[in-house]
């Protein structure tokens, strides 16, 4: 810990011709500010229905008037809503009290750290939060990850054992996390893809790209697509990535499917502030970048899916229009069958507003596309007669992310409001023709993901669990997971 601030002078001797030695004082043995530096946390506020709660953090030995403090709980930084400083002249060392807003839904222990200029105080105390929120309190197991909330993690059966695995960007590189059920709970194993240290891609895709039955990896980083094929040794070893330069750095989603009708898996990069990218598979997992394959201006987009919209037998692209503002809007691009795309005018009718995410579900036997929005209610579109017909929000309030539970018709939906970190469970009401909310709660930043969650049985107990890019929540039965009271 570096020392960056000096203590106020506690004793001044204004004695002409007199020194400390003359007074018989050889040293000042009182504790220094360096020794008095500490953090202290007051008990959490009483339980509240509000999404955030206030806690007090007391800092001693650091003069906060000289820098802008930042308080972290684990890796999460939250807002300081009030600050009171003690007058240094009244004390040997400065002190201050900060009031910090943290999520009410937190559970577990969170080490607290202070950063103020070059000074850092770490792990001086721990904030202990009680379980809050029905998603958390009903969970029988909780496994947080170090994954970046800005990375769209991939989920796939990477090791061909029938269970879902996860690939995500973490501080020490791109990590592969496998989940296997065991008698005493899930066995979670993690390994880092060699050579990916310091890589922080926005999107990762796991897909069999060379038709060998094993899932391979592709990610976008610094203006290029990186394709790492899995070695056929059954041990999740990835070969050295092949880099395909696209020149466009901001890829927010990677879609995969046969775009040119040759039976190979091709790639469609959903770009932010650049034309979308197409990489055609020339066989055995080797790709060629197709310049100008998507005839579109520089657009802002954050997600997409491949779907045969015009019913001509090839895959078209449905793209969510990204952040609010400007001319951003959702778009449909028609595939000519050779992997070249033109925007399909009027495919979304009059409802071409912007969105953050897009999913496809089976609703009453129809293919329905769901756009999630950061600042509006989601939009449902039924695929009818070669175009997407607007159905409205179907009873759901503002939701940036919509995740179906399973692949069955009329699935339950998990929605997330990205502005308030509110997560909700909805069920289909066939009589009313809308979704109704069964229960909701606010999730802490530690768990919250900007991208869809995955619902599956990760511990092998026969009941579905919830996986986000940042944590795994385990449940024992549907009654406790989705309580009706």
C-alpha positions as CSV (number, residue, x, y, z in Angstrom):
1,X,0.0,0.0,0.0
2,X,1.5,3.3,-1.1
3,X,1.4,6.3,1.1
4,X,0.1,9.4,-0.8
5,X,-1.1,11.8,1.9
6,X,0.6,13.3,4.9
7,X,-0.9,13.6,8.3
8,X,-1.9,16.9,9.8
9,X,0.8,18.2,12.2
10,X,-0.4,17.2,15.6
11,X,2.1,19.1,17.7
12,X,3.9,22.4,16.9
13,X,6.7,23.6,19.0
14,X,7.3,27.3,18.8
15,X,10.0,27.5,21.3
16,X,12.8,29.7,20.4
17,X,16.2,28.0,20.7
18,X,14.6,24.8,21.9
19,X,14.6,21.4,20.2
20,X,12.9,18.1,20.9
21,X,16.1,16.8,22.3
22,X,16.3,19.6,24.8
23,X,12.9,18.6,26.0
24,X,13.9,15.0,26.4
25,X,11.7,13.8,23.6
26,X,13.5,11.6,21.1
27,X,10.6,10.6,18.9
28,X,6.9,11.0,18.4
29,X,5.5,7.5,19.1
30,X,1.8,8.1,18.3
31,X,0.3,6.0,15.5
32,X,0.7,7.5,12.1
33,X,-2.1,8.0,9.6
34,X,-0.6,5.2,7.6
35,X,-1.2,2.9,10.5
36,X,-4.7,4.2,11.1
37,X,-6.0,3.7,7.6
38,X,-9.0,1.5,7.7
39,X,-12.6,0.8,6.5
40,X,-15.6,0.1,8.7
41,X,-19.1,-0.8,7.5
42,X,-22.3,-0.2,9.4
43,X,-25.0,-2.9,9.5
44,X,-27.2,-3.2,6.4
45,X,-30.4,-1.2,6.3
46,X,-33.6,-3.1,7.3
47,X,-35.2,-5.2,4.6
48,X,-36.9,-3.0,2.0
49,X,-39.0,-3.5,-1.1
50,X,-36.9,-0.9,-2.8
51,X,-34.4,-2.2,-5.4
52,X,-31.4,-0.4,-3.7
53,X,-30.5,0.1,-0.1
54,X,-28.1,2.5,1.7
55,X,-25.1,1.4,3.8
56,X,-22.4,3.6,5.5
57,X,-18.7,3.1,5.0
58,X,-16.3,4.9,7.3
59,X,-12.8,5.7,6.2
60,X,-10.0,6.7,8.5
61,X,-6.5,7.8,7.6
62,X,-7.2,9.1,4.1
63,X,-8.0,12.7,3.3
64,X,-10.9,12.3,0.9
65,X,-11.0,16.1,0.2
66,X,-7.9,15.6,-1.9
67,X,-9.3,13.1,-4.4
68,X,-12.5,11.6,-5.7
69,X,-13.2,8.4,-3.8
70,X,-14.6,5.2,-5.3
71,X,-16.0,2.3,-3.2
72,X,-16.1,-1.2,-4.6
73,X,-17.9,-4.3,-3.3
74,X,-16.0,-7.2,-4.8
75,X,-15.5,-6.0,-8.4
76,X,-18.6,-3.9,-8.5
77,X,-18.6,-0.1,-8.0
78,X,-21.7,1.6,-6.8
79,X,-22.9,5.2,-6.4
80,X,-21.9,7.4,-3.5
81,X,-25.0,9.4,-2.6
82,X,-23.7,11.3,0.5
83,X,-20.3,12.2,1.9
84,X,-19.3,13.9,5.2
85,X,-15.7,14.8,6.0
86,X,-14.3,15.4,9.4
87,X,-12.3,18.6,9.8
88,X,-8.6,17.5,9.9
89,X,-7.8,20.2,12.4
90,X,-10.1,18.3,14.9
91,X,-8.3,15.0,14.6
92,X,-4.8,13.6,14.3
93,X,-5.7,11.8,11.0
94,X,-8.6,12.6,8.6
95,X,-11.7,10.6,8.5
96,X,-14.9,10.5,6.4
97,X,-18.2,8.7,6.1
98,X,-19.7,7.7,2.8
99,X,-23.3,6.6,2.1
100,X,-23.3,4.1,-0.8
101,X,-26.2,2.6,-2.7
102,X,-26.1,-1.2,-3.2
103,X,-28.7,-3.7,-4.5
104,X,-31.2,-4.9,-1.9
105,X,-31.2,-8.3,-3.6
106,X,-27.6,-9.1,-2.7
107,X,-26.7,-12.2,-0.8
108,X,-23.5,-13.5,0.5
109,X,-20.2,-11.7,1.4
110,X,-18.6,-8.9,-0.5
111,X,-15.1,-7.6,0.2
112,X,-15.0,-3.9,0.3
113,X,-12.2,-1.7,-1.2
114,X,-11.6,2.0,-1.4
115,X,-9.8,3.8,-4.2
116,X,-8.9,7.5,-3.9
117,X,-6.1,8.6,-6.3
118,X,-3.1,6.3,-5.7
119,X,-4.4,5.1,-2.3
120,X,-6.1,1.7,-2.1
121,X,-7.6,0.0,0.9
122,X,-8.6,-3.6,0.2
123,X,-10.3,-6.3,2.1
124,X,-10.5,-4.3,5.4
125,X,-14.0,-5.5,6.0
126,X,-16.7,-7.6,4.4
127,X,-20.3,-6.5,3.7
128,X,-22.6,-9.4,4.6
129,X,-25.9,-9.3,2.8
130,X,-28.9,-11.5,3.6
131,X,-30.7,-13.3,0.7
132,X,-33.1,-10.9,-1.0
133,X,-35.4,-11.5,-4.0
134,X,-37.2,-14.7,-4.9
135,X,-34.8,-15.8,-7.6
136,X,-32.0,-15.7,-5.0
137,X,-33.8,-16.9,-1.9
138,X,-35.3,-19.9,-3.7
139,X,-31.9,-21.0,-5.0
140,X,-30.2,-24.0,-3.4
141,X,-26.9,-23.2,-5.0
142,X,-25.1,-20.1,-6.1
143,X,-21.9,-20.0,-8.2
144,X,-20.7,-16.5,-9.3
145,X,-18.2,-16.1,-12.2
146,X,-15.6,-13.5,-13.1
147,X,-17.1,-13.1,-16.6
148,X,-17.3,-9.7,-18.2
149,X,-20.9,-8.3,-18.2
150,X,-20.1,-6.8,-21.6
151,X,-19.4,-10.1,-23.3
152,X,-22.1,-12.2,-25.0
153,X,-21.1,-15.6,-23.5
154,X,-21.6,-18.7,-25.6
155,X,-23.4,-21.9,-24.5
156,X,-23.0,-25.2,-26.3
157,X,-22.2,-28.9,-25.6
158,X,-18.5,-28.5,-26.2
159,X,-17.3,-31.9,-25.0
160,X,-20.2,-33.9,-26.5
161,X,-21.3,-35.3,-23.1
162,X,-24.9,-34.2,-23.5
163,X,-24.6,-31.3,-21.0
164,X,-24.4,-27.5,-21.7
165,X,-21.0,-25.8,-21.3
166,X,-20.2,-22.1,-21.3
167,X,-17.5,-20.0,-23.0
168,X,-17.0,-16.4,-21.7
169,X,-14.4,-13.6,-21.6
170,X,-12.8,-13.4,-18.1
171,X,-9.8,-11.4,-16.8
172,X,-7.2,-14.1,-17.5
173,X,-8.5,-15.0,-21.0
174,X,-11.4,-16.8,-22.8
175,X,-12.6,-19.5,-20.4
176,X,-14.4,-22.7,-21.0
177,X,-16.6,-23.8,-18.1
178,X,-18.2,-27.3,-18.0
179,X,-21.0,-28.4,-15.8
180,X,-21.5,-32.0,-14.8
181,X,-24.1,-33.4,-12.4
182,X,-22.9,-35.2,-9.3
183,X,-24.5,-36.7,-6.2
184,X,-23.2,-33.9,-4.0
185,X,-24.1,-31.1,-6.6
186,X,-22.6,-30.0,-9.8
187,X,-19.0,-30.4,-10.7
188,X,-17.9,-27.2,-12.4
189,X,-14.5,-27.3,-14.2
190,X,-12.9,-24.3,-15.9
191,X,-10.0,-24.0,-18.3
192,X,-8.5,-21.0,-20.2
193,X,-8.0,-21.2,-24.0
194,X,-4.2,-20.8,-24.4
195,X,-3.1,-17.5,-26.0
196,X,-6.2,-15.5,-25.1
197,X,-4.8,-13.6,-22.2
198,X,-5.9,-10.0,-22.3
199,X,-8.6,-10.6,-24.9
200,X,-12.0,-9.1,-24.1
201,X,-14.3,-9.8,-27.1
202,X,-17.9,-8.6,-27.1
203,X,-19.2,-11.8,-28.6
204,X,-18.2,-15.5,-28.7
205,X,-19.9,-18.3,-30.7
206,X,-19.6,-22.0,-30.1
207,X,-20.5,-24.1,-33.1
208,X,-19.2,-27.1,-35.0
209,X,-17.6,-25.3,-38.0
210,X,-15.7,-28.3,-39.6
211,X,-18.4,-31.0,-39.4
212,X,-16.3,-33.3,-37.0
213,X,-19.0,-33.4,-34.3
214,X,-17.1,-31.1,-31.9
215,X,-18.0,-27.5,-31.1
216,X,-15.5,-25.0,-32.2
217,X,-15.0,-21.3,-31.1
218,X,-15.2,-18.0,-33.0
219,X,-14.9,-14.6,-31.5
220,X,-14.4,-11.0,-32.7
221,X,-11.6,-8.9,-31.4
222,X,-9.9,-5.7,-32.6
223,X,-11.2,-5.7,-36.1
224,X,-10.8,-9.4,-36.8
225,X,-12.7,-12.7,-36.4
226,X,-10.7,-15.5,-34.6
227,X,-11.7,-19.1,-35.4
228,X,-10.3,-21.8,-33.1
229,X,-11.1,-25.4,-34.1
230,X,-11.3,-28.0,-31.4
231,X,-8.7,-30.7,-31.6
232,X,-10.2,-34.2,-32.0
233,X,-8.8,-35.6,-28.7
234,X,-11.9,-35.2,-26.6
235,X,-10.2,-33.0,-24.1
236,X,-11.5,-29.6,-25.1
237,X,-8.1,-28.5,-26.5
238,X,-8.4,-25.7,-29.0
239,X,-6.0,-25.4,-32.0
240,X,-4.3,-22.1,-32.6
241,X,-6.8,-19.5,-33.8
242,X,-6.9,-18.5,-37.4
243,X,-7.4,-14.7,-37.8
244,X,-9.7,-13.2,-40.5
245,X,-9.3,-9.5,-40.7
246,X,-12.5,-7.6,-41.3
247,X,-11.3,-4.1,-40.5
248,X,-14.4,-3.4,-38.4
249,X,-13.8,-3.6,-34.6
250,X,-17.3,-3.5,-33.1
251,X,-19.0,-6.8,-33.5
252,X,-21.8,-7.3,-31.0
253,X,-23.1,-10.7,-32.1
254,X,-22.0,-13.6,-34.3
255,X,-24.7,-15.7,-36.1
256,X,-24.0,-19.1,-37.6
257,X,-25.8,-21.1,-40.3
258,X,-25.6,-22.2,-43.9
259,X,-25.8,-18.9,-45.8
260,X,-24.8,-20.0,-49.3
261,X,-26.5,-23.4,-49.5
262,X,-23.3,-25.6,-49.7
263,X,-24.0,-27.4,-46.4
264,X,-21.2,-25.7,-44.4
265,X,-21.7,-23.4,-41.4
266,X,-21.0,-19.8,-42.3
267,X,-20.8,-16.7,-40.1
268,X,-22.7,-13.4,-40.0
269,X,-21.2,-10.6,-37.9
270,X,-23.7,-8.1,-36.4
271,X,-21.7,-4.9,-36.3
272,X,-22.0,-1.7,-34.3
273,X,-21.4,1.5,-36.4
274,X,-20.1,-0.6,-39.4
275,X,-21.6,-2.6,-42.2
276,X,-22.4,-6.2,-41.2
277,X,-19.9,-8.9,-42.1
278,X,-20.2,-12.3,-43.8
279,X,-17.6,-15.0,-43.6
280,X,-18.3,-18.0,-45.9
281,X,-17.0,-21.4,-45.0
282,X,-14.9,-22.9,-47.8
283,X,-14.8,-26.3,-46.2
284,X,-13.2,-27.9,-43.1
285,X,-13.7,-24.7,-41.0
286,X,-11.7,-22.4,-43.3
287,X,-13.4,-19.0,-44.1
288,X,-13.2,-16.2,-46.6
289,X,-14.4,-12.7,-45.6
290,X,-17.0,-11.4,-48.2
291,X,-16.5,-7.6,-48.7
292,X,-19.8,-5.7,-49.1
293,X,-21.8,-8.9,-48.8
294,X,-24.4,-7.0,-46.8
295,X,-25.6,-3.9,-48.7
296,X,-26.3,-1.6,-45.9
297,X,-24.9,1.7,-44.5
298,X,-23.0,2.0,-41.3
299,X,-25.6,0.9,-38.7
300,X,-25.8,0.5,-34.9
301,X,-26.9,-3.1,-34.1
302,X,-26.4,-5.3,-31.0
303,X,-28.1,-8.6,-31.8
304,X,-29.5,-10.8,-34.5
305,X,-30.9,-14.1,-35.6
306,X,-31.0,-16.2,-38.8
307,X,-34.5,-17.0,-40.1
308,X,-36.1,-17.8,-43.4
309,X,-38.4,-14.8,-43.4
310,X,-39.4,-14.8,-47.1
311,X,-39.9,-18.6,-47.2
312,X,-37.6,-19.2,-50.2
313,X,-35.5,-21.9,-48.4
314,X,-32.4,-19.8,-47.4
315,X,-31.6,-18.0,-44.1
316,X,-32.3,-14.3,-43.9
317,X,-30.9,-12.0,-41.1
318,X,-33.1,-10.3,-38.5
319,X,-31.1,-7.6,-36.7
320,X,-32.0,-5.6,-33.6
321,X,-31.3,-1.9,-34.0
322,X,-29.2,-1.2,-30.9
323,X,-29.2,1.8,-28.6
324,X,-32.0,4.4,-28.5
325,X,-31.8,7.6,-30.5
326,X,-31.1,8.7,-34.0
327,X,-32.1,6.7,-37.0
328,X,-31.6,3.3,-35.3
329,X,-34.2,0.7,-36.1
330,X,-34.6,-3.0,-36.5
331,X,-34.0,-4.4,-39.9
332,X,-34.5,-7.6,-42.0
333,X,-31.9,-8.5,-44.7
334,X,-32.9,-10.9,-47.5
335,X,-30.4,-13.5,-48.5
336,X,-30.1,-14.1,-52.3
337,X,-29.1,-17.8,-51.6
338,X,-25.4,-17.1,-52.2
339,X,-24.6,-15.3,-48.9
340,X,-25.3,-11.8,-50.1
341,X,-27.9,-9.7,-48.4
342,X,-30.1,-6.7,-49.2
343,X,-32.4,-5.0,-46.8
344,X,-36.0,-6.2,-47.2
345,X,-38.2,-3.1,-47.2
346,X,-41.4,-3.3,-45.2
347,X,-40.6,-6.6,-43.6
348,X,-41.5,-5.2,-40.2
349,X,-44.4,-3.2,-41.4
350,X,-44.7,0.2,-39.7
351,X,-43.1,-1.0,-36.4
352,X,-39.4,-0.7,-37.1
353,X,-38.3,0.8,-33.8
354,X,-34.9,0.2,-32.2
355,X,-34.2,-2.8,-29.9
356,X,-31.4,-4.3,-27.9
357,X,-32.0,-8.0,-28.3
358,X,-34.0,-10.4,-30.5
359,X,-35.2,-14.0,-30.0
360,X,-37.5,-16.4,-31.9
361,X,-40.1,-18.6,-30.1
362,X,-43.0,-20.9,-31.1
363,X,-46.3,-19.2,-30.1
364,X,-49.5,-21.1,-30.9
365,X,-47.7,-23.0,-33.7
366,X,-46.3,-19.8,-35.3
367,X,-42.8,-18.6,-35.4
368,X,-42.7,-15.3,-33.4
369,X,-39.8,-12.9,-33.3
370,X,-39.4,-11.0,-30.0
371,X,-37.4,-7.7,-29.9
372,X,-36.3,-6.5,-26.4
373,X,-35.9,-2.8,-25.9
374,X,-33.8,-0.7,-23.4
375,X,-36.5,2.0,-23.0
376,X,-39.7,0.5,-24.2
377,X,-41.9,-2.6,-24.0
378,X,-40.9,-5.6,-26.1
379,X,-42.3,-6.1,-29.5
380,X,-43.7,-9.5,-30.8
381,X,-43.9,-10.2,-34.5
382,X,-45.5,-13.3,-36.1
383,X,-43.9,-14.6,-39.3
384,X,-46.8,-14.6,-41.8
385,X,-46.7,-14.6,-45.6
386,X,-43.1,-13.6,-46.0
387,X,-43.2,-10.7,-43.5
388,X,-43.2,-10.1,-39.8
389,X,-46.6,-8.9,-38.6
390,X,-46.7,-6.9,-35.3
391,X,-48.5,-8.4,-32.4
392,X,-47.7,-5.8,-29.8
393,X,-46.0,-6.3,-26.3
394,X,-48.4,-9.2,-25.3
395,X,-48.6,-8.0,-21.7
396,X,-44.9,-7.6,-20.9
397,X,-43.5,-4.4,-19.5
398,X,-40.1,-2.8,-20.4
399,X,-37.6,-5.6,-21.0
400,X,-34.2,-5.3,-22.8
401,X,-33.6,-9.1,-22.7
402,X,-36.2,-11.9,-23.3
403,X,-35.1,-15.5,-22.7
404,X,-37.4,-18.5,-23.4
405,X,-37.6,-21.3,-20.9
406,X,-37.0,-24.4,-23.1
407,X,-37.9,-25.0,-26.7
408,X,-41.5,-26.0,-26.4
409,X,-44.5,-24.2,-27.8
410,X,-45.8,-21.2,-25.8
411,X,-42.7,-21.2,-23.5
412,X,-42.4,-19.3,-20.3
413,X,-40.2,-16.2,-20.6
414,X,-37.6,-14.7,-18.3
415,X,-37.2,-11.0,-19.0
416,X,-34.7,-8.5,-17.7
417,X,-35.0,-4.7,-17.4
418,X,-31.5,-3.5,-18.1
419,X,-32.1,-0.1,-16.6
420,X,-33.4,-1.3,-13.2
421,X,-31.9,-4.8,-13.0
422,X,-35.4,-6.3,-12.5
423,X,-35.8,-9.9,-13.7
424,X,-39.2,-11.4,-14.1
425,X,-40.8,-14.8,-14.9
426,X,-43.8,-14.8,-17.3
427,X,-46.3,-17.5,-18.3
428,X,-48.5,-17.7,-21.4
429,X,-52.2,-17.1,-20.8
430,X,-53.9,-18.8,-23.7
431,X,-57.4,-17.5,-22.8
432,X,-56.3,-13.9,-22.9
433,X,-53.6,-14.3,-25.5
434,X,-51.0,-12.5,-23.5
435,X,-48.1,-13.2,-21.1
436,X,-48.8,-12.7,-17.4
437,X,-46.1,-12.0,-14.8
438,X,-45.8,-14.7,-12.1
439,X,-43.0,-13.2,-10.0
440,X,-40.1,-10.7,-10.2
441,X,-37.1,-9.5,-8.3
442,X,-34.2,-7.2,-8.5
443,X,-30.8,-8.8,-9.1
444,X,-27.4,-7.4,-8.0
445,X,-24.8,-6.4,-10.6
446,X,-22.8,-9.4,-9.6
447,X,-25.5,-11.6,-11.3
448,X,-27.0,-9.3,-13.8
449,X,-26.2,-10.0,-17.5
450,X,-26.8,-7.7,-20.5
451,X,-27.6,-10.8,-22.6
452,X,-30.2,-13.7,-22.5
453,X,-30.0,-16.3,-19.7
454,X,-30.1,-20.0,-20.3
455,X,-32.5,-22.3,-18.5
456,X,-31.4,-26.0,-18.2
457,X,-30.6,-28.7,-15.7
458,X,-27.0,-28.1,-14.9
459,X,-26.6,-30.3,-11.8
460,X,-28.4,-33.4,-13.1
461,X,-31.2,-33.4,-10.5
462,X,-34.0,-33.3,-13.0
463,X,-35.0,-29.7,-12.4
464,X,-34.2,-26.6,-14.4
465,X,-31.6,-24.1,-13.3
466,X,-30.7,-20.5,-14.4
467,X,-27.4,-19.6,-16.1
468,X,-26.4,-16.1,-16.9
469,X,-23.0,-15.0,-18.3
470,X,-22.1,-14.1,-14.7
471,X,-23.5,-16.8,-12.4
472,X,-25.2,-20.1,-12.1
473,X,-28.3,-20.4,-9.8
474,X,-29.4,-24.0,-8.9
475,X,-32.9,-25.0,-7.9
476,X,-34.4,-28.2,-6.5
477,X,-38.0,-28.0,-7.8
478,X,-40.2,-25.8,-9.9
479,X,-42.4,-25.0,-6.9
480,X,-39.6,-23.3,-5.0
481,X,-38.2,-21.7,-8.0
482,X,-41.4,-20.2,-9.2
483,X,-43.5,-19.7,-6.1
484,X,-47.1,-18.7,-6.5
485,X,-47.7,-17.0,-3.2
